């Protein structure tokens, strides 16, 4: 984590998981065994050690709370570690400092790091002092022999015994070189020795050390101190159950009586230790657990495991923020802070979703939509534009003309949009043209043109981002079912072939739809609903060719001109041409990637030009790609004159 807001997000998320676990344990207190009760805390351990990702709910909308509080506080500060428009999230659970602190929140984050170091140092010093004291502890051959006998009887490994007059209850100390510390003035029964040996067998001192370190990471959260104390107590109860599983009859009752005698004993609680005595109240709870031993209902554990799995999924992986969409269209300026905070948390999770959200932000002049799909660095500009519009009497989300010093940003009218010439870049991002139908960019312009906006989309850790890569352009052509002439647009890929019978140029375009199935239709606009996790539902390839016979060295045909072009199938080297007549005056295309055009010489455009075009469905899985290549056949007066493989001129 790199700022205090990352700590708030982490510790609140951890606390929420701990709270749910406490409630579950309380509800199932008399229905599940101590072993299962302790195992539930593994969910909390996972939540502590895994950094909370930005924009992901952990049971509760904590990221939203933190983001809103950060926006209100950081607005009035100039911090070195955090920014109002930076999405809060963590890559690791330890504090990292990149420069000197400046603001109050920076110093709080520094204090947090100092606190961790102080708590860990305190633990280290206390542990070292304890180990030094134990070096002077007395060996006792009788208790050592008794401990060895208990270990052998129950199939456990033994441990070195040290007698200390300054301790009041037995405990195991150490992870790598453990010792069993016993009070010098008290005789220990076999069950007590068994309890400590079981601590050692199940590596409980190491578990205790891990929990102490995790508690140090949240040293300023008193609720987590309480929870870790409960965990340590559950560890003792769990060990009691292991003892009871090895004892029979009266020995179990005697073990409970022994615990009662230790109710007032002082006990050590520090990293790398485990003690049978953990205070009067806790021992009372352990006695209650002993009374319930082997009376837990069958089947409850399985149900609880299922609940734990669901809790792990919610607590560790989390869910993207959802909820009412009223924040997307804040009417009052006072709601902008909340809306912008939500836009930082609720990011676009797919390429199609980002393009859809960004395009609708332009159409509806909605700055919150644009903020969701834009880089976080753009939020300050968008917020300034929305506050200016709100001051001028617009709804708070409105982005006015020229908000980014580009006068043509606003689309006054639009029936929909299309995604054209989507292609993958070398860096893994995508480039495309957003086309807006029936628009005008100023009151003087007609409403029959198409607005062309070049954009680039790329994926970040927080989600997909769309940004402009060039100026807006308004062209006269309005694309619809009757007009598929895209010659005014730059081609995604261009192919060319020249021979003695003329010159052929073939331009290729692709179109992607977020909604709809018709390759010549526009993305439907169902109100102003955004789809941040949308997928592409339709893709198409459009080819437009020009055959110019005027450049032919072989002269001109006498009666008819025919041309057929065919796509090279994926994985093949040569195109597959259709078996189609070439003498009739017709044109057409097929879904297999070829088209034909036949004209009398008298009907050629401009004295020797044939224009042709065709469209076909395209595999969405080949997103951003174009066909492998094209070939052309030229017919004069019904005879095949030339077969060419077109060469790529520019494009991918």
N, C-alpha and C positions, 0 to 999 in steps of 0.2 A: 504494500500500500504506500501511496506517495503523499497523502494529505489527511487531515483530520476527518474529512468527510468519508474517506474510504474506511477509516476506523469506525465511525458511527454506523456506516452501512454494515460492516462486518459484525460488530458487537450486537447491534439490534437484531440482525438476522440470527445470530447464535442464540440470543436471549429468547427469540420467538420459538425456536426449536426446543430449547430447554423448557419453556413454559408448557408447550404441548406435551412433552414427555412427562413432566410432573403431573399433569392432569390425567394422562393415560395410566400412569403408575398408581395414582390415587384411586381411580375407578376400578382398577384390577388388583388392588392391594392384596385381597384375600383369595385371589383366583389364580395367581401365577407365582411360580417359585422364585426364590431370591436369585437363582442363576439367570433366569429369564429377565428378571427386573434389572439386574446389572447389565446384561447383554444389550438392553435397550439403549443404554448410554453410548453405545458405539455409533448410533445415529448422530448424536451430538458431537462426538469426536470427529466424525467425517465433516460435519458442518464447520467445525472450528478450523481444521487443517486445510480445507479447500477454500480458496478465495471466492468471494461473492462476485459473480460477473455483473457487469453493468447492464441495466435494463431488464433484470430478471427478478420476478417476485420470489421470495422465499417465505411461503405460507401466507404472508401478509404483504400489502403493497408498500413495503419498507423503502425500496428504491425511490418511489414517488415522494414519500415523506422527506427523505434525506435530500432529494433533488430540490424540492420546494424550499426547504429551510436553507439550503446552501445558496439558492438564488437570492433570497431575501437578505442574507448576511453578506455574501461576497459582493453584492451590488455596491456596497458602501466601502469596500476594501480594495486594496491593491496587493494581492497575495503573491508570494513567490511559488507556493506549492499547489495552489488550486485556482480555478477560474470559474466564474459564474456559468459560462457556457460549455464547460467541460463535463462530459458525462461521468458520473461517479461510479467507479468499479475498481476492483483489485486484481492484480496479476499474481500477488503473493501475499502472505499473511504477516510478514515482518515489515516494519517501517523502513523506508529508504529516503535519504535526504540528498537532494541534488545541488542545493545552494543554501545560502544563509537565509534565515527566516526574516520576514518583513512585517507581516500583519499579525493581528491577535490570533487568528486561526493557525497561522504558521507556528507561532510560539506554543500554542496548545498542542500541536502535533509534535513539536520538539519535547515538550513536557511529557507527553505520552511515551516517547521513546526512552527518555530518562527514567521514567517510572518502571518500564520493563527491565532496564538494566539494573535498577536498584533492587527490585524484587528478586531477580535472578541472583544478584550478588549476595543478597541476604540469605537466600537458600543455600548458596554455595558455601558461605562462611559457616552457617549453622551445621551443615553436613560435615564439613572438614573438622570443626570443633568436636562433633560427636564421634567421628572416627578416631581422632586423637585421644579422646577420653577412653574409648574402648580398647586402645592399645595397652592401657594400664589395668584393664579388667582382669580379674583373677580366673584362672582355669579351675574347674572343679571336676575331678575325675568321676565322682559319683553321678553328677548330673550329666556329664558327657556320656557315661555308659548308659544312663537311663534314656537319653535322647537317641543314642545309637540303637538301642533295643526297640524303641517305638518306631524308628525309621525302618528297621528291618522287618518288624511285625506287619507293617502296612505297605511295604514295597516302595518306600520313599528314600531319597538320598538324604544322608545326614548332614550336619553342619557343625561348625566349631562353636562351642558354648563359652560365653564369658559371663561372669557374675559381677554385678555392679550394685553397690550399696545405695547409689544415688537415684536409681530407677525404682518405680513402684509397680510396674507391670511389664510382662515380657514383650519383646518385639524383635523382629528380624531387621537387620540393618545391612544395606549394601546390595548392589546389583551384580557386580562381577566377582567380588570376594565377600560373600555374606557371612555374618555371624549372628548367632542367636544370643540375645542379651536377656539375662534373667535377674530378678531382684535377689540380692544376696541374703535377705532376711526372710525369704518365703520359699516353701517347698512347692514345686510345680507338679501337678498331676499329669498322668499320661494324656488325657484329652487336651489339656492346654498345650503340651508339647506337640501333639498331633496337629492342633490348630496352626501353630507357627510353621511346622514343617510343610503343611499344605499351602500356606502362603508362599513358601519358598518354591514348592513344586510347580505352582501356577504363575510364577514370576510376578507376584503381586507388588513387591518393592519397585520393580521396573514400571509397572502400571501406575503406581503412586507417583513416581518421578515424572512420568509423561503428563499426568493430570496437573501436577504442580506447574510444569512449564506452560501448559495450555492456559492455566489460570493466570500466570504471570502476563500472558499476552493481553489479558482483559483485566488487568489489575485495578482499573478505575471503575469497573462495573460490579457493584456490590451484589447484585443478583447472581452473577456468575460465581462469586466466592461462595455464596450459600449453596449453589447447585453443586459445585465441586466437593464441598463438604458432604453433601448428600451422597455423592458418588462414592467417596471414600467410606462412608458408613455402609453403603450397599455392598461394597467390596468385603467388609467384615461380615455382614450377614450372609453373603454368598459363601464365605469360608466356613461359617457355622454350619451351613447346609452340607458342605463336603464332609465335615466332621461327623454330623449326624448320620450320614449315609454309611459311615464305617463303624458306628457304635450300635449297640443293641440294648433293649430293655432299660434297666435301671441306670446304665451308664449315660443314657441320654438325659435323664432327669438330673443326675449328678452334674452333668456338664452345664445345664441351665443354672443350677445352684452356684456353681463356680463363677459363672458370669455375674450373678447377682452380688457376690462378694467383692467383685471388682468395679461395681457401679460408681464408687466414689474415688477410684484411683485416677491419678493424673496420668496423661498419656502423651506420647510424643507424636507430633504431626509435622513431618518434614519430608522432603523428597528422599526416595530410596529406602523408606522404612514401612513397616506394617505392624500394628499393635492390636492385641486382642481387646484391650480396654479403649473405648472411645466415648466415655462419658455416660452419666446415669440415664439421660433420656434416650440416648441411642441404644444402650444395652436393654432398656425396657422394650424398645421396638424389636430388638433381636430375640428377646424371650417370647414375644408374641408370635414371631415367625417360627420359633421352635415348636410352640404349641400347635401351629397349623401344619407342621411337617407331614408330608405325604397325604394331605387332605385336599390338595388343589384339584379342581375339576378337570377331567380329561377333555381334550379338544380345545380348551381355551388357549393353550400355547400356540396351536396351529393358527387360530384366528388372530392372535396377537402378532405372529410372524407376518401374516398377510398385511396387517395394519402397519407393521414396521417397514415392510417393503414399499408400501404406498408413501409412508412418511419420508423414507430415504429419497424416493423419486422427487417428492415435493420440496424437501429440505435441501437436497444436494444439487439436483439438476435444475429445479425451479421451473417456472412457467413464464412465458412472455406476458407482459402486462396487458390485461384486458379490462373491459368494463364499459360504462356508458361512453358514447362518442360525443357528448355535449361539449366536451373540452375542445373539440376540433373547430368549433365555431363560436368562440367567446364573443358575446355581444358587448359587454362592458370592458373597459380598459383594465379594471381591477382584477379581471380574470386572466389577464395575459400571463402573469407570472406562473400560474398553475398550468395553463395551456402549453407554454414553452417548456416547462419542466416535464410535462407528459410527453412532449415531442422528443425530448432527449432520451427519455426512458423507453418510449414505444417507437422503436426504429423499424425500418423496412427489412424484412428477413429474406426476401428473394429479389432477384434482378427484375423480374416482371412487376413485382409489387412496388419497387422503387420507381420504375419508369411510370407506372400507373399513378402513383401518388403524386409524383412531381408534375406530370401532365395535367392532372386535375387541379393541382394547386395553381397552375398557370391559367387554366380555363376559368376557375372560380375566383381567381385573385385572392386565394386563401394562403396567408403567410404561414399558418400552422402546418398545412399540408407540405408546403415547400420546406419548412424547418425539419419535418420528419424525414424527408428524402434528401436533404442537403447536408453538407459537411457541417459539423458543429461550429466551425469558425465563421460560418455564414449567419449564425443566429443573431449576432449583435446587429448586423445590418437589417435583417428581417424585423427584429423587434423595434428598431428605430423607425422603420417605415410604417409598421402597424400602429405605433403610438402616435405618429404624425397623422395618419389617416383617422384615428379615433378622435384626435383633437379637432379634426375638420368635419366631424359629424358622421363618419362612416362607422360600420360595425368594427369591433376591435381587431378582428382577424384580417381585415382588408389590407392588401398590399397595393399601394397606389402607383401610378405611372412614375417611372424614373427612379424607383427605390434603389436601384443599383447603378444609377447614372447611365442607363440604357433606355432611351425613350420608347422603344418599341416593345418593351417587355409585356405590356398588358394586351390580352386578347379580349376584345370587346364582345364578340359573339363567337360561338363555336358549337357545331353539332356533334363533335367528337374528335378523336385523334387517332393517328396510326403511328406505329413504330416501323421505320423504314431503314434499310441498309444496316441492320444490326450485325456487327462483326466483332470477333474477339481480338484483343490486342496482345502484343507480346508479353505485357506485364500481368496478364490475367484479367484485366478489365475489359469493358466493351464500349464501342462507339456506336452511335445511331443518330438518325434524324427523327425528331418528333414532328409530325405533320398535323396541323390543326385545320379542320375543314370549315368552310363558310365563315371566314373571319375578316375583320378589318382592324388594323392597328392604329388607325386614327379616324376621326369622324369624316374626313374628306375622302378616304379610300372606299372602294366598293367592297361589297360583302361576298363576292364570288370567288375570291382567291383562296390560297392556302398558305398558312404560316409555316415556315420551315425553321426549326430550331436544332442546331447540332449540339449533341450532349455526349458526355462520357459517364459511364457508370462503373463503379468498382466496389469491391467488398472490403469492409473494415472489420475490426473486432466488434464494433457496436452494431453493424448492420450494413446494408447497401446504401451507397451514396450516389447521387446524380449531380453533375455540375455542367454548366454551359462551356462549350469549347469554341464558340464563334458567335458572330452577330446574327440576329434574327433576319430573315428574309421573307418578304411577302411576294409570292408569285401569283400570276393571274389565273393559272389553271386550278380548277376545282375538281378534284378526283371524285368520281361517282361511277355508278354502274355503266353509264354511257360514255365515260371519258376516262380511259386508262393510260393516257399519254403522259409519261413521266419523264419525257426528254428534257424538261427544264430542271430536273434534279441531277445531281452528280451520281454516276453509276457506282454500284458497289464493286463491280468487276466489268471490265471492257475487253472484248476480243476483236481481232481484226484479221482479215485475210485479203491478199491482193494477188491477182493473176491476170492473164491476158484477156479474161472475160469480164473484168471489172473489179470493184472493191466492195467488200462486205464488212460492216461494223456491227457488232452485236453487244448491246449493253444489258447487264443483268442487275436486277434489284431484288431484295427480299423484303417481306413484310411480315410482321408478327402481331398477333392479336392477343390481348389479355382476356377479352370476352368476345363471343361471336364465332361463327363457323364459316361465314362467307368470305372468300379471299378478296372480294372487292368491297366489302362493307367496312364500316368504321367501328372502333371500339365503342360499344354501347355505353351511354351515360345514364346509369340508373340513379337519378338524382346526383348528389355530389358525394356519394359513398366512396370511400377509399378502400383499397384492397392491398394492405402492406405486405401480405404473404401470398399474393396472387401467383399463379403459374400461367405460362403461355398455353392457350387453348387451340391456336391455329397458326400455321405458318404457310407462306406461299413464296414462290419464285416467279418473277415477272421478267420476260425477255423482250427487248425491243431492238429490231434489226433494220438496217438500211443497206440496200443493194444498189450501188451506183454503176450503171452500165456506161455512163458517159466517159468513164476512164478506161474502157476496154480497148485494148490494142487490136482485137480481132474484129472490130466493126460493130454492127448491130444485127440482131436476128430479124428475120423477115416478117414473122407473124406473132409468135408467142414467146414470153419469157417466164420461166418457172424457177423457183428456188425452194429448197428444202433444207432445214437445219435440224440437227439431232443432237441430243445430249449424250456425252460419253458416260456410260453407266459406271457406278462406283466400282473400282477395282479392275476396270477394263482399260484397254488402250485405244480402242476405236469405237466410234459411234455406231448405233444400229438404226438404219434408215427405214422408214415405213414404205410399204408397197402401195403407192398412191398415184393416180393418173396425173399427168403434168400438162395436158393440152387444154383442159377446161379452165374457164375463168372463175376459179374459186380459191378460197383460202380456208385454213383451219388449223387446228392443233389437237394434240392428244395428251392424255395424262401421263404418258410414258416419256415425255420430254422432247417431242419433236413438233414442228409446225411447217406448213407449206403455204406458198403464195404463187398464183398463176395469173398472169395479166397479158392481154393483147398489147402489142407494142404501142398501139394508138392511145392506150389508157395509162401509160407510164407518166408519173409526176415529173414536172420540170424537164420533160424531154428525155428521161432515162433513169428514173429513180423509183424503186419499190420500197415501201415501208411496211413493216410487218411486226406483229407483236403477239405474245401468248403468255398465258399464266398457268401455273400448275401448283398443286399442293406440295408442301415440302415437309420433310421429317423434322419435327420439333427437336428431336434428340440431336440433330446436326446444327444446333443453334449457332447462328452467326456464320455459317459456311455457305459456299456456292458449289454448283456442280463441278465435276472434275475437268470438264472441258466441252467443247462443241466442235462439230464438223458440219460442212455445208456442201450440198450438191447443186450445181447450176445447170439448168436445162434451157436450150434454145430450140425453138420449133419442135419440141417433143423429144429432142435428143440430149443425152447426158454429155455435157461438154467438159465439166471439171468437178473434181471432188477435193475439197480443201479441209485441212485441220486448222481451225482458227487458233491464232496465237494470242496469248494474254498480252494486253497492252499496259494496263495498270490495274490495281486493285489489291486483293489479298496477296 
